[in-house]
């Protein structure tokens, strides 16, 4: 399923639903406190992005950035140039639904 992310709140709702569907309690998620997770699930817009990525990873949710084709080469080149600094980033073209 693809979900259009328009706010921290939409990510929080998805995280909460996924956590509950997986039968996990807030304190079952490692790497973050239950207070942070509560704030994230409620859509607090000042949550730390790195910690959000930790929660997404723990729940098996992938976040994909969709870059316009007209800029894809420039973005991929920039990522490859900085790869040692930012860790493992995989670039790959994803087809939109219906293609």
N, C-alpha and C positions, 0 to 999 in steps of 0.2 A: 504494500500500500504506500502510496506517496501522499505526503501531506504538505500543503503550502504553509510555510512558517511566516507569520506576519507579526508575531509578538512573542515576548518571553512567556506570556500567559498561555499561548497555544502550545509551546514546547512543554510547559509545566503540566498542562492537562494531559498531554500525550504520555509524559513520563509517569504521572500518577496512574493512568489507566493501564499502562504496560506493567508497572510494578504490582498493582492489585491483581491483574490477570495472571501474573506469574506467582501469586501467593506470597509475595515478599512484604515484610514490614519495612518502615523507613530505616530502622537501625540495622536491617539486613544488608543494606547497600554499603559496601566498603569504600573507603577513601574520602568520604564526606560525613559530616555530622547530620543527625536527624533534624537539627534546626535549619541547616542549609537546605536540606531536601524539602522541608516544609515550605521554606521561603520560595524555592524554585517551583514547587508544585502549585503555589498560590500566585505565581506570575510576578514576583518581585523583580523589577527591572534592573536592580543593581547587583544581581548575583554574578560571581566571578565565572567568566566563560570557560576557563580551564577546568574548573570543577564541574561545570555543566557537561563538558565532554567526558569527564570521568564517569558521571552518572549514565550518560548515553552508552558508553562502552560497557559498563557493568550490566546494563539491561539488554544489550545486543541491538541497540538502535543505531543505525548508520546515519550520519549527516552528510549530505552531498551538496556541494556548491555547484550551481548550474551557471556557467559563464557563457555569455553570448559567443557564438562561433566566430564573430568578427574579431574577438579579442583572445580567443583560446590559445593561440600560439604564444602570444606575449605573456599570458599568465603562466602557462606551462614552463616557458623558459625561465621566468622569474623564480618559480618554485624549484626547478632543477638547480638553479644557481645558488639557492639558499638551502637546499636539502640537508646538508650537514648541520645546519643551525637549527632547523625546525623539526627534525626527526623524520619519521617515515610518512610521506605523503604520496598517495598513489593517484595519478591522473589517468582518467579513462573516459572515453565518450560514452555517455549513457543515452539510450534512445528514450524519447518521450513516449508515453503511452499512446498506442495507436499507430506507431511507426513500424 
